[in-house]
Amino acid sequence: MATAYEPYGPGAEPRGSLVPAALRAPFQARVWREFLYLMLSLPVAVVTFCYAITMLALGVGLLITFLGIPVLGVALAGCRAIGAMERARARSLLRLEVADPEPVRAITRGSRKAGPFAWVSALIRSGTSWRHVIYSLIHFPWAIFAFVLSLTLWVTAWAFAVYPLWWWVFPTYTDQPGAQIFEHDGRGFFLNTPFEIAATCVIGVLLLLVTPFVIRGLTSVDRLMVSGLLGPSRLAERVWELESDRGVVVDTAAADLRRIERDLHDGAQARLVALAMDLGLAKEKLQEDPEAAARMVDEAHGEVKLALQELRDLARGIHPAILTDRGLGPSLSALAARCTVPVQVTVDLPERPAPAIEGIAYFTVSELLQNISKHSGARTGAVDVWRSEDRVMLQVSDDGRGGADARAGSGLAGLAERLGAVDGLLVVHSPAGGPTSITAELPWRE
């Protein structure tokens, strides 16, 4: 995955700045870093192109012998090392974060370790290795073009912009009155009059304002090449994402099982054990003291009611029956009725989504309403549920104190991870002082 930051242009102008972004661009460190990147690209591209061409040609030429395959393996390994260097260069100068591609995995049989030939075979079969080779080959002509264009524009722009400061060099140290533009029939055209000097300066300033955006366009192509050819493939990114989501799902399921076991052990199970003991004592006193036995049976009857209530609450926490029978609308209304603040519920769904998505939506709203009850200090709240194309949208809002934080370590961060495990999304808007609005997005999955 590739990410870039530090934008510039009119939309990047900081608040309160008196100087437009276009006028600041030639003096910004970002522009000079990108220019340095383009200047370094040419020598780097020359070396990488020569290496790739030489090693590939040598490896292909030696395929008729047993040396061809190892040479090709060395060529591909070197190109992957070049890719690591280019990602580091893009990270430091372009502020472009590109994840490392998937590693080479050699195929082994049984418990044997992979040998050198297995690694070479894996390198040759790896599409990532060949993408690094393609980068080494196509980056060379592009680096030449970007180097020449950016250097010409940058040097010309600065030279023209400060021409009034150095035009005197020509009449003082040469036999010409100013910079010569062209020569025709033995006569040259020189920039030496006040108007020509001023016009040259104006042209230089205009070029100076345009050149940073040209440099940005050139480095944008480099960004595309680095992220597209030197980063992980889309398939690898998806596999890593699914592996991460699977880990979140497994951890969540394990946590739910521990919670159910803890609730059973500390709640209903403890009450049932106490009930059995009370009934045993009542049985022993039934003949000797019937009145005391009757009181103990009454107490046991109360314990039975409490145990049944705890079991109902536990069952509702696993999957409420009202959700299965009647859907999100009635079940969320029941949740809102148990909230400590008045909550208005609006559900606008043409039909019921997949049962798994329905359950996730229910427990998401349940956790958010618990946060309103415990932490928000709100007077009112609202729950809105609707469908947008193939997504289920949930929005829980309140007029409380705000300041909800979805950073790592908070309950909202865990909720965002659980939603992400099913390709969901959680967006939190909670400025200090309120109000708070938390929007969750889930796939429909009929």
N, C-alpha and C positions, 0 to 999 in steps of 0.2 A: 504494500500500500504506500502510495506517495502522497505527501502533503507539503504544501508550500505556504509561506506566509510573508509578511512584510510587503503588502501591496503599496502602490503609489499611484499618483494621478489625482484628478479632481476629487474622486470619491474617498481618497485617503488623507485629505487635508485635515490636520488636527483642529479641534475647536479652538477658536480664539486666535488663530494664526492670521497675521496681517499680510503675509507674503503668500501668493498663490502657489499651489503645489508645482505647477509647471515651471515657475521661476526658481524654485528650490531644487528641482530635480538634478541639474548638473552638478550640484555641490553635495548631494547626499551620498553617504557612505555606500548605500546599496548600489547606486549606479557605478561607482568605482569598483566595487566587488564584482559586479557582473562584467564590467569591461576587463578586469583582470582575468576573469574566467575565460573570456573569449581569447585573450592574448595567450594564455597558457594552453588553450585547446589545440593550437596548431602544433607546437612541439610535441605535446602528448600524443596527438593523433598521428603524427609522422612515425613516432616510435611504435605505437600500437599497430598501425597499418603494416609497417614493415615486418613486425614480428608475426602478425597473423598470416600475411601472404607467404612469408618465407617458410614458416613452420608447416602450414597447410600444404604448400607445394612440395616440401620435402617429405611430409608424411604420405601424401598421395603417390609421389614418385617411388617411395620405398615399399608400397603395398605389395609389390611382387616378392618382397623378402619378408622375413619375420620382424623386421625393424619398423615397418610402416605403422602398425597399430600402436606400439608404444610412443612413437613420435607424434602421432595424432593425439594420443592421450595427453602428452606434454603440452601440445599446442592448445588444446581445449582448457587444460588446467591453468595455463598462463593467461588465456583470455578471461577466465573467471577471476583470476587475481587482478587483472586490469579492471574488470568490472567493479571489484571491491574498492580499488583506488578511485575510480570515477564517481562512485557513490559517495565516498568520503569528500571528494573535491566539490561535488554538487551540494553536499550538506554544509560545508564550511563557507562557500562563496555564494551559492544561490539560495541557501536556506531551504533546501529541498530534502525532505526526509523520505528516503526510499528504503523499505524493508529489505533485508537480505533474502535472496531467492532460496528456494527449497534446496537442502543439501543433497549431495550425491549419495544414493543408497545402493550399495552393491548387493546383488542377489547371492545368498549363500544357501547351502544345503545342510540341514541339521544344525548342529552347534558349532560347525567349523567357522573360523574367522575368515573374513573376506581377504583374498590374496590380491597382489598387484594387478593381475590380469582381470579379476572381477571389477576392480575399481576403474580400470581403463575402459572396460566394456560398459560400465555404468555411465562414465563420462561421455562416451560416444553416443549412447542411447538417450542421453538427457537432452531434451529440447532446450532447457535453460542454457546449456553450454553452447549450443549453436546460435542462440540469440545473442550471446556475448560475442561470438565470432562476427555475426552480422553487424553488431554495433561497431566493432573495431574496423570493419571495412567501410561502412557508409559514413562514419563520423569523419573520416579523413577529408573527402571533398567538401562536406559541409563546413568543417573547421577552416579550410582555406577560404571559402567564400565569406564566412562570418568574420574571420580575422581581417581580411582585406577591407571589407565594407566598414566595419566598426572602427578600425584604425584610421582609415581615410577620413571618415566623417568626424571623428573625435579630434584628430590633429588639425584638420582644416577648420573646424568650427572654432577651436581655441585660437588658432593662428589668426583667423579673420577677426574674431571678436576683440583681440588685443592688438590689432594691426596699428592703430594710432600710437602705441607705445614703442614699437620697434621698426617702423617704416624708415626712420632716419638712418638705419644701418646701411641702406642701399646707396644714398648719395655720399655717405661718409666713408665707406670702405669699398665701394664698387664704383664702376663707371656708369651706373644707371640711376635715374631719379627715384625709382620705386620698384615694387614687385612687378615683373613682366607677365602679362596675361597671355599674349600671343604675339606673333611676328608675321607681317605680310609685306612682301616686296622689299625686304630689308628694313622695314620700319616696325618698331615694336610699340605695343600699347602698354603703358605703365600706369600704375595706381599711385599718383603723386599729388594730385590736386586735393584741396580740402574736401570737395564734394565726393571725389572718388574714395578718399580715405574714410569719410563718414559712411558712405554707402557700403564699403567693405566691412566696416565694423557692424553695421546693421545686419548685413547678410550673415556674418559670423554669429551674432547673437541669436538670430532665427535658427541657424543650424544647431547652435548650442542647446536651444530649447527642444528641438525635434530629435536630436541624436539620442538622448536617454530612452525615448520611446522606441526608437529603432533598435537600440541595444536590448531593450526588454523583449521586443519581438524576436530577435535572434536567439536570446537565451531561452525563450519559450519553446523553441524547437528543440534545444538541448534538453530542456526539462522533459519534453515528451519522449525523446529518445532514451534518456536515462531511466525514466519511470516505466516506459513500455518494454524496453529490451533488457534492462539490467535488474529489474525488480522481480518479485515473484509472479508467476502466471496467475491468471484469474482462477484457474482450477485449484492451484495450491492455496490461494487466499481463501477460497470457499471451503476447502478441506480444513484449514486451520480454524476458520470461523466455526465450522460445524463441530470440530473437536472441542473448542472452547465452550460452545453452547452445550455440548453433551456433558462436559464437566460441571457446568452450572446446574443442569437438570439433575444430574446424579447427586450433587451436593444438596440441592433443594429437597429432593426426595428423601435423602438420608436425614436431613434436619427435620422434615415432617414426621418421619417414622420415630425419631427420638422424642419429638414433642408429644406424639400420641402415646408412646410408651410411658413417658414421664407423667402425662395427665392420667393415664389409667392407673399407674402405680401409686401416685400421690393422691388421687381423687377417689374415683369409683371403687377401685380395688380396696383401698384402705377402709372406706365406708362399709363395703360388703364384709370385710373381715370383722370389723367391729359389730356389724349386724349379726353375724353368725355367733360371736361370743355372747352378745346380749340375749339372743334366742336360747342359747344353751343354758345360761343362767336362769332365764325365765322358766325353762322346762324343769330345772331342778327345784325351783321354788313353787311350782304349780300346786303340789300337794301340801306343802308346809304353809305357804303364805300366798293364797290366790290373789289377794289385792295387790301385793308387790309384784307378782308375776304379770298381772294385767297392766300395771304401770310400765313395766319393762317392755311388754309387747307394744304398748302405745308408742314408747320411745323408738322401738325398732321400726314401727310403721313410718314414723317421721324420717328415720334414716333411709328407709327404702325410697321414699319420695325424693329425698335429696340426691340419692345415688342415681335414680332414674333421670332426674334433671341434669346431672352432670354427664350422664351418658348421652342424653339428647344434645347437650351443648357440644360434646365431643364429636358426635355424628354430624352435627351441623358444621363443625369446623373441617371435617373431612370432605363432605359434599352435601350441602343442604338439600332436603327433599323438595322444598318449594322451588328450588332452581331447576331440578329435574322435571318436576310436574308442570310448572307454569312459566318458566323462563326468566329472563333478566329483569323485566319490568317489576313484577310482584316481589321477586327476591331482593332487589335493590331497595324497594319501598320498605320491606321488612327490616333491612339493614338500617335505613335512615330513621326508622321509628325507634331503634335502640340507641341512636346517637344522642349525646347529651345536649346538642344544639339543634334547633329546627333546620331541617334539610329538605329542600325541594328537589324532587326526582322527576326527570323528563327522559323517557326512553322512546326513541323514534326509529324502530327497526322494522323493515318490511317482513322479515322472517327471522327465524332463530339461526345464529351461526353454528359452527361445529361445536359439539359438546365440550371439547377440550378448551377451545377459545372462550366459550361461555363461562367455564369454570375459572379460567385465568382472569377474565374481566370481573367476575364476582369478587374474587379474593383481592384483586387490585383495589377495587372500590372499598372493600371492607377495611383494608389496611389504611387507606387514605382517610376514611371516616374516623378510624381510631386515632389517627394523628390529629384530626380536627378536635376530637373530644379531649385529648390529653394535652396538646401543646399549643394550639392556635390561639386560644382565648377569644374565639369568634363568637358573634351573636347569631349569625345565620350562615348557612352553607347551601350549596347546590350541586347536583349531579346531573350531567347531561350525557346521553348515549345516543349516537347516531351512526349511520353507515355512509361512508364516502368511497364510492367505487368498490374495490375489493378489500376495504379496510374497515375495522370497527374502531370508532373514535370514542374515547371516554374523557370527560373533563370534570374534575372535582375542584370546586372553588369555595372560598370562604372570605369573610371580611375581617379576619383576625390580624394578629400583629406582624405576620410575614416572617421573612428570614429563613424559610425552609431551604435546606442545603442538600444537594444531590451528590456531593463529593464523596470520595471513597471513605468507607467507614460508617456512613449514615444508613438509616433504614431505607431511605429513598434510593441510595446507591444499590442496595441489595435488590430492591424492587425493580430497578432498571435492568439489572443483570438477568433477573428471571424473565422479564419481558423480552430482552434481547435474545434469550434462548429460543424463542419462537418467532424471531424476526420482528419483534415489537420494538416500540420506542417510547421513552418517557421524557417529557419536556416540562421543566419546572420554571415557573415565573413567580417569584416571591420576593419582591423588594422589601427592605426593612420598613416596617410600618404598615405593610399590607397594601392591597389585598393579595391573596395567594391564588394562583390558578395552575393546576397540574393537569397536563394533557397526556393521555396514554393512547398509543396507536397499536392495534393488533391486526394480524391478517384475518380475513373472513373465513376462508377454508370450509366451504360447504361440504 
